[in-house]
Amino acid sequence: MTIPTIEYRGYELRAYSHQEFPLHRDPYANGLRKFSSVVRIESIQPSNVKPRRYGTVFAGTTPGNDMDAIDLAMQYGKDIVDGKVQANEL
């Protein structure tokens, strides 16, 4: 398994996605499967600051597969670094 990673403005962004099952997390239940993701932001420069993790907030749409969730997480991480989004850490 590879973890998608990019460098952006002095930070390393890593995105993780996972599938959420409906109805009490039962994988055999009927219903749409939803994907969610987490973005991890870490400074590239050596420091003793811990990496920050954020749950991705999807505005108006939910991703249909894991790659879409990762793409949205990377964009969300870029928006956090740029200061466009004020997010709460996990």
ChimeraX commands (.cxc) that place a marker at each C-alpha (Angstrom):
marker #1 position 0.00,0.00,0.00 radius 0.5
marker #1 position 1.34,3.42,-0.89 radius 0.5
marker #1 position 0.41,6.64,0.84 radius 0.5
marker #1 position -0.11,9.55,-1.55 radius 0.5
marker #1 position 2.30,12.33,-0.59 radius 0.5
marker #1 position 3.02,15.74,-2.08 radius 0.5
marker #1 position 5.22,18.67,-1.11 radius 0.5
marker #1 position 3.46,22.01,-0.98 radius 0.5
marker #1 position 4.96,25.33,0.17 radius 0.5
marker #1 position 7.39,23.81,2.65 radius 0.5
marker #1 position 4.97,21.19,3.95 radius 0.5
marker #1 position 4.50,17.51,3.25 radius 0.5
marker #1 position 0.87,16.52,2.74 radius 0.5
marker #1 position -0.22,12.90,3.09 radius 0.5
marker #1 position -3.75,11.72,2.49 radius 0.5
marker #1 position -5.49,8.61,3.78 radius 0.5
marker #1 position -8.93,7.46,2.74 radius 0.5
marker #1 position -11.28,4.85,4.12 radius 0.5
marker #1 position -14.70,3.52,3.31 radius 0.5
marker #1 position -17.56,4.05,5.74 radius 0.5
marker #1 position -20.32,1.49,5.80 radius 0.5
marker #1 position -23.94,2.44,6.49 radius 0.5
marker #1 position -25.98,1.17,9.41 radius 0.5
marker #1 position -23.63,0.64,12.31 radius 0.5
marker #1 position -20.61,-0.03,10.13 radius 0.5
marker #1 position -22.02,-3.32,8.83 radius 0.5
marker #1 position -20.21,-4.17,5.54 radius 0.5
marker #1 position -23.13,-6.36,4.40 radius 0.5
marker #1 position -25.86,-3.74,4.92 radius 0.5
marker #1 position -27.70,-2.28,1.97 radius 0.5
marker #1 position -27.04,1.34,1.10 radius 0.5
marker #1 position -24.47,3.61,-0.42 radius 0.5
marker #1 position -20.86,3.23,0.59 radius 0.5
marker #1 position -19.29,6.53,1.55 radius 0.5
marker #1 position -15.65,7.46,1.55 radius 0.5
marker #1 position -13.94,9.84,3.90 radius 0.5
marker #1 position -10.36,10.97,4.21 radius 0.5
marker #1 position -7.77,12.49,6.49 radius 0.5
marker #1 position -4.95,14.81,5.49 radius 0.5
marker #1 position -1.71,14.97,7.49 radius 0.5
marker #1 position 0.37,18.14,7.27 radius 0.5
marker #1 position 3.98,18.07,8.40 radius 0.5
marker #1 position 6.75,20.65,8.05 radius 0.5
marker #1 position 9.56,19.56,5.75 radius 0.5
marker #1 position 12.14,21.40,7.86 radius 0.5
marker #1 position 13.32,19.35,10.83 radius 0.5
marker #1 position 11.48,20.51,13.92 radius 0.5
marker #1 position 9.99,19.14,17.09 radius 0.5
marker #1 position 6.48,20.24,16.09 radius 0.5
marker #1 position 4.12,17.30,15.79 radius 0.5
marker #1 position 2.37,16.72,12.44 radius 0.5
marker #1 position -1.21,17.97,12.26 radius 0.5
marker #1 position -4.09,15.76,11.08 radius 0.5
marker #1 position -7.41,17.01,9.75 radius 0.5
marker #1 position -10.59,15.19,8.76 radius 0.5
marker #1 position -11.58,16.31,5.28 radius 0.5
marker #1 position -14.79,18.31,5.03 radius 0.5
marker #1 position -16.60,17.72,1.74 radius 0.5
marker #1 position -18.58,20.75,0.60 radius 0.5
marker #1 position -21.67,19.81,-1.38 radius 0.5
marker #1 position -20.45,16.44,-2.63 radius 0.5
marker #1 position -19.21,13.15,-1.27 radius 0.5
marker #1 position -16.55,11.19,-3.12 radius 0.5
marker #1 position -17.62,8.06,-4.93 radius 0.5
marker #1 position -14.31,6.23,-4.59 radius 0.5
marker #1 position -11.08,6.30,-2.63 radius 0.5
marker #1 position -9.08,8.23,-5.24 radius 0.5
marker #1 position -11.64,11.05,-5.29 radius 0.5
marker #1 position -11.47,11.18,-1.48 radius 0.5
marker #1 position -7.67,11.45,-1.61 radius 0.5
marker #1 position -7.78,14.19,-4.26 radius 0.5
marker #1 position -10.24,16.18,-2.17 radius 0.5
marker #1 position -8.10,15.66,0.94 radius 0.5
marker #1 position -5.01,16.99,-0.85 radius 0.5
marker #1 position -6.90,20.08,-1.99 radius 0.5
marker #1 position -8.25,20.56,1.54 radius 0.5
marker #1 position -4.70,20.35,2.90 radius 0.5
marker #1 position -3.52,22.96,0.38 radius 0.5
marker #1 position -6.36,25.25,1.44 radius 0.5
marker #1 position -5.34,24.84,5.09 radius 0.5
marker #1 position -1.70,25.69,4.31 radius 0.5
marker #1 position -2.79,28.73,2.25 radius 0.5
marker #1 position -5.01,29.93,5.10 radius 0.5
marker #1 position -8.24,29.70,3.08 radius 0.5
marker #1 position -9.78,27.24,5.57 radius 0.5
marker #1 position -9.78,27.29,9.35 radius 0.5
marker #1 position -9.90,23.63,10.31 radius 0.5
marker #1 position -9.89,21.78,13.64 radius 0.5
marker #1 position -7.24,19.16,14.21 radius 0.5
marker #1 position -8.19,15.57,14.97 radius 0.5
marker link #1:1,2 radius 0.2
marker link #1:2,3 radius 0.2
marker link #1:3,4 radius 0.2
marker link #1:4,5 radius 0.2
marker link #1:5,6 radius 0.2
marker link #1:6,7 radius 0.2
marker link #1:7,8 radius 0.2
marker link #1:8,9 radius 0.2
marker link #1:9,10 radius 0.2
marker link #1:10,11 radius 0.2
marker link #1:11,12 radius 0.2
marker link #1:12,13 radius 0.2
marker link #1:13,14 radius 0.2
marker link #1:14,15 radius 0.2
marker link #1:15,16 radius 0.2
marker link #1:16,17 radius 0.2
marker link #1:17,18 radius 0.2
marker link #1:18,19 radius 0.2
marker link #1:19,20 radius 0.2
marker link #1:20,21 radius 0.2
marker link #1:21,22 radius 0.2
marker link #1:22,23 radius 0.2
marker link #1:23,24 radius 0.2
marker link #1:24,25 radius 0.2
marker link #1:25,26 radius 0.2
marker link #1:26,27 radius 0.2
marker link #1:27,28 radius 0.2
marker link #1:28,29 radius 0.2
marker link #1:29,30 radius 0.2
marker link #1:30,31 radius 0.2
marker link #1:31,32 radius 0.2
marker link #1:32,33 radius 0.2
marker link #1:33,34 radius 0.2
marker link #1:34,35 radius 0.2
marker link #1:35,36 radius 0.2
marker link #1:36,37 radius 0.2
marker link #1:37,38 radius 0.2
marker link #1:38,39 radius 0.2
marker link #1:39,40 radius 0.2
marker link #1:40,41 radius 0.2
marker link #1:41,42 radius 0.2
marker link #1:42,43 radius 0.2
marker link #1:43,44 radius 0.2
marker link #1:44,45 radius 0.2
marker link #1:45,46 radius 0.2
marker link #1:46,47 radius 0.2
marker link #1:47,48 radius 0.2
marker link #1:48,49 radius 0.2
marker link #1:49,50 radius 0.2
marker link #1:50,51 radius 0.2
marker link #1:51,52 radius 0.2
marker link #1:52,53 radius 0.2
marker link #1:53,54 radius 0.2
marker link #1:54,55 radius 0.2
marker link #1:55,56 radius 0.2
marker link #1:56,57 radius 0.2
marker link #1:57,58 radius 0.2
marker link #1:58,59 radius 0.2
marker link #1:59,60 radius 0.2
marker link #1:60,61 radius 0.2
marker link #1:61,62 radius 0.2
marker link #1:62,63 radius 0.2
marker link #1:63,64 radius 0.2
marker link #1:64,65 radius 0.2
marker link #1:65,66 radius 0.2
marker link #1:66,67 radius 0.2
marker link #1:67,68 radius 0.2
marker link #1:68,69 radius 0.2
marker link #1:69,70 radius 0.2
marker link #1:70,71 radius 0.2
marker link #1:71,72 radius 0.2
marker link #1:72,73 radius 0.2
marker link #1:73,74 radius 0.2
marker link #1:74,75 radius 0.2
marker link #1:75,76 radius 0.2
marker link #1:76,77 radius 0.2
marker link #1:77,78 radius 0.2
marker link #1:78,79 radius 0.2
marker link #1:79,80 radius 0.2
marker link #1:80,81 radius 0.2
marker link #1:81,82 radius 0.2
marker link #1:82,83 radius 0.2
marker link #1:83,84 radius 0.2
marker link #1:84,85 radius 0.2
marker link #1:85,86 radius 0.2
marker link #1:86,87 radius 0.2
marker link #1:87,88 radius 0.2
marker link #1:88,89 radius 0.2
marker link #1:89,90 radius 0.2
view
